[in-house]
């Protein structure tokens, strides 16, 4: 792998929280991921960029313990995981709220929002910018942005050490997207979680991430899909106007353009 020269402060200060070592992942005869090694530290955000079919969502499923059909290991705090880990919270592209449960029960599912559980659900709703009383609403009464905030609260309910986000803001309008991006930054800073974010948006990756992994499709002579890792550098939060002028933006755009040809 080729990495830039800057070093993440989070990885200097803390030992790895997550160590992902994928020697090979295939779907039948088709190689998806090969020789991929990635570590994350508490409070660090890593973005995954790459064309469709390069293994971004597959990597998230492996990190969550939802896909065990691969050669390699995933370790949390030095302990190899054998299945779904309670240390990982997953936030999908769609909120995937259960329509027959009120918002509060969705946040704490499969528990019921009563007593201390209700208090925690209400606290998380406040943290993601909703009102405690919104817990009594049905999902059908929520806007797209509100529903995704509920999904983030649900992802935080188990107090995970790693958030796995699969294009979490792609289904909302531009202004809501920026607000949710800033919400994610605030949550990572407050909880000291690590976050692994799949995105197709270079500007989003540059705004959020400490490091960006550019995945290329496996196959043919290519055997190292994670061919480049970029250290973005600089403290968060970042100004969006600075992100738009970042030298990494052109490099990442040219890299993606090469991969989709």
C-alpha positions in Angstrom: 0.0 0.0 0.0 1.1 3.6 -0.6 0.3 6.0 2.3 0.8 9.7 2.6 3.4 11.1 5.0 1.1 12.6 7.7 0.3 10.4 10.7 -3.0 10.3 12.5 -2.9 11.8 16.0 -5.5 9.2 17.1 -3.3 6.3 16.1 -0.2 7.9 17.8 -2.1 8.4 21.1 -4.1 5.2 21.4 -3.5 1.5 20.7 -5.6 0.0 17.9 -9.2 -0.6 18.8 -9.9 -2.6 15.6 -7.6 -4.7 13.5 -9.0 -6.0 10.2 -6.8 -8.5 8.4 -8.4 -9.9 5.3 -6.2 -12.3 3.3 -8.9 -13.1 0.8 -12.6 -12.8 0.3 -14.4 -14.3 -2.7 -17.9 -14.7 -4.0 -17.6 -18.0 -5.7 -14.7 -17.7 -8.1 -14.8 -13.9 -8.0 -12.2 -12.2 -5.8 -13.6 -9.3 -3.8 -10.9 -8.4 -1.2 -7.3 -9.5 -1.1 -4.4 -8.7 1.2 -6.2 -5.9 3.1 -5.0 -4.7 6.5 -6.7 -1.9 8.3 -6.6 -0.7 11.9 -8.7 1.9 13.6 -8.1 3.8 16.9 -10.7 5.3 19.3 -11.9 8.6 18.0 -10.7 7.9 14.4 -12.8 8.1 11.3 -11.8 6.1 8.2 -13.7 6.6 4.9 -13.9 3.9 2.2 -14.0 5.2 -1.4 -14.2 3.1 -4.6 -16.3 2.1 -7.5 -19.3 -0.1 -7.2 -18.4 -3.8 -6.7 -15.0 -3.1 -5.1 -15.9 -4.6 -1.7 -16.8 -1.5 0.5 -20.0 -2.9 1.9 -18.5 -6.4 2.1 -15.7 -5.0 4.3 -18.3 -3.4 6.6 -20.1 -6.7 7.0 -16.9 -8.5 7.8 -16.0 -5.9 10.3 -19.4 -6.3 12.0 -19.1 -10.0 12.1 -22.0 -10.6 9.8 -19.9 -12.3 7.1 -17.5 -15.0 8.2 -16.8 -16.6 4.9 -13.4 -15.2 4.3 -9.7 -15.9 5.1 -8.4 -13.6 7.8 -9.3 -12.1 11.2 -11.1 -9.2 12.8 -9.9 -8.3 16.3 -11.4 -5.8 18.8 -9.1 -4.8 21.6 -6.8 -7.6 20.6 -9.5 -10.3 20.8 -10.4 -12.2 17.6 -14.1 -12.0 16.9 -16.0 -15.2 16.0 -19.3 -13.6 15.0 -21.4 -10.4 15.3 -19.7 -8.2 17.9 -21.6 -6.1 20.5 -18.8 -3.6 20.1 -19.9 -2.6 16.6 -22.9 -0.5 15.8 -24.2 -0.6 12.2 -26.0 2.4 10.5 -27.3 1.6 7.0 -28.0 3.8 4.0 -31.8 3.5 4.7 -32.9 4.1 8.4 -34.6 0.6 8.4 -36.9 1.6 11.3 -39.5 -1.0 12.3 -42.9 0.6 11.3 -44.9 -1.2 14.0 -42.7 0.2 16.8 -42.7 3.8 18.0 -39.4 5.8 17.7 -38.3 5.1 21.3 -38.8 1.3 20.9 -36.9 1.5 17.6 -33.9 3.1 19.4 -33.7 0.4 22.0 -34.9 -2.6 20.0 -35.2 -5.5 21.0 -35.7 -4.0 24.5 -38.7 -2.0 25.4 -38.5 1.7 26.1 -39.4 1.6 29.8 -37.7 2.8 33.0 -33.9 3.3 32.6 -34.1 2.0 29.0 -36.6 4.8 28.1 -34.4 7.4 29.8 -31.4 6.3 27.8 -33.4 6.3 24.5 -34.7 9.8 25.3 -31.1 10.9 26.1 -29.9 9.6 22.7 -32.7 11.2 20.9 -31.7 14.5 22.4 -28.0 13.9 21.5 -28.9 13.4 17.8 -31.0 16.6 17.7 -34.5 15.3 18.4 -36.8 15.9 21.3 -37.4 13.3 24.0 -41.1 13.3 23.3 -40.3 12.3 19.7 -39.9 8.8 21.1 -43.7 8.5 21.1 -43.9 9.1 17.3 -44.5 6.5 14.7 -41.7 6.2 12.0 -44.2 7.2 9.3 -44.4 10.6 10.8 -40.7 11.3 10.5 -38.9 13.2 7.7 -36.0 11.5 6.1 -33.5 13.4 8.2 -35.3 12.7 11.4 -35.5 9.0 10.6 -31.8 8.8 10.0 -31.1 10.6 13.3 -33.2 7.9 15.0 -31.1 5.3 13.2 -27.9 6.9 14.5 -29.4 6.9 18.0 -30.2 3.2 17.6 -26.7 2.5 16.5 -25.4 4.2 19.7 -27.8 2.5 22.1 -25.5 -0.5 22.8 -22.5 1.9 23.4 -20.4 0.5 20.6 -16.7 1.2 20.2 -16.9 1.1 16.4 -19.6 2.6 14.2 -20.0 1.1 10.7 -21.8 3.4 8.3 -22.8 2.3 4.8 -23.5 5.5 2.8 -25.5 6.8 5.8 -26.4 10.3 4.4 -26.9 9.6 0.7 -30.8 9.5 0.8 -31.3 13.0 2.3 -31.1 16.5 0.8 -27.8 18.4 0.8 -28.5 20.6 3.8 -29.6 17.7 5.9 -26.6 15.7 4.8 -24.2 18.4 6.0 -26.0 18.6 9.4 -25.8 14.8 9.7 -22.1 14.8 8.8 -21.5 17.3 11.6 -23.6 15.2 14.0 -21.4 12.2 13.3 -18.3 14.3 14.0 -19.8 15.4 17.3 -20.8 11.9 18.3 -17.3 10.4 17.5 -15.7 13.2 19.5 -18.1 12.8 22.5 -18.0 9.0 22.7 -14.5 8.4 21.4 -15.8 5.7 19.1 -14.0 4.8 15.9 -16.0 5.0 12.6 -15.7 3.3 9.3 -17.7 5.1 6.7 -18.6 3.9 3.1 -19.2 6.9 0.8 -19.1 7.7 -2.9 -18.7 11.4 -2.1 -15.1 12.7 -2.1 -16.0 15.9 -0.3 -17.8 14.0 2.4 -14.8 11.7 2.9 -12.4 14.7 3.1 -14.7 16.5 5.6 -15.2 13.5 7.9 -12.1 11.3 7.7 -8.7 11.1 9.2 -7.8 8.6 6.6 -9.3 7.6 3.2 -8.9 4.1 1.8 -9.3 4.0 -2.0 -10.4 0.4 -2.9 -10.0 -0.9 -6.4 -11.9 -3.9 -7.8 -10.1 -7.2 -7.3 -9.5 -9.4 -10.3 -7.1 -10.0 -13.2 -3.6 -8.9 -12.3 -4.9 -6.8 -9.4 -4.5 -8.5 -6.1 -4.4 -5.6 -3.7 -7.7 -3.8 -3.7 -6.7 -1.4 -0.9 -4.0 0.0 -3.0 -3.8 3.5 -1.5 -4.4 5.0 1.9 -4.5 8.8 2.2 -3.7 10.5 5.5 -6.0 13.6 5.3 -4.4 15.4 8.3 -5.6 18.5 10.2 -7.9 18.7 13.1 -11.7 18.2 12.9 -14.1 19.8 12.3 -12.8 21.2 9.0 -14.2 24.1 7.0 -16.0 22.9 3.9 -14.4 25.6 1.8 -11.0 24.3 2.7 -12.1 20.7 1.8 -13.1 21.9 -1.6 -9.6 23.3 -2.2 -7.8 20.3 -0.8 -5.0 18.9 -2.9 -6.3 15.4 -2.0 -9.6 16.2 -3.8 -7.9 16.2 -7.2 -5.8 13.1 -6.4 -8.8 11.1 -5.2 -10.9 12.2 -8.1 -8.2 11.1 -10.6 -7.8 7.8 -8.7 -11.5 7.1 -8.9 -11.7 8.1 -12.5 -8.9 5.6 -13.3 -10.7 2.8 -11.5 -14.0 3.2 -13.3 -12.5 3.4 -16.8 
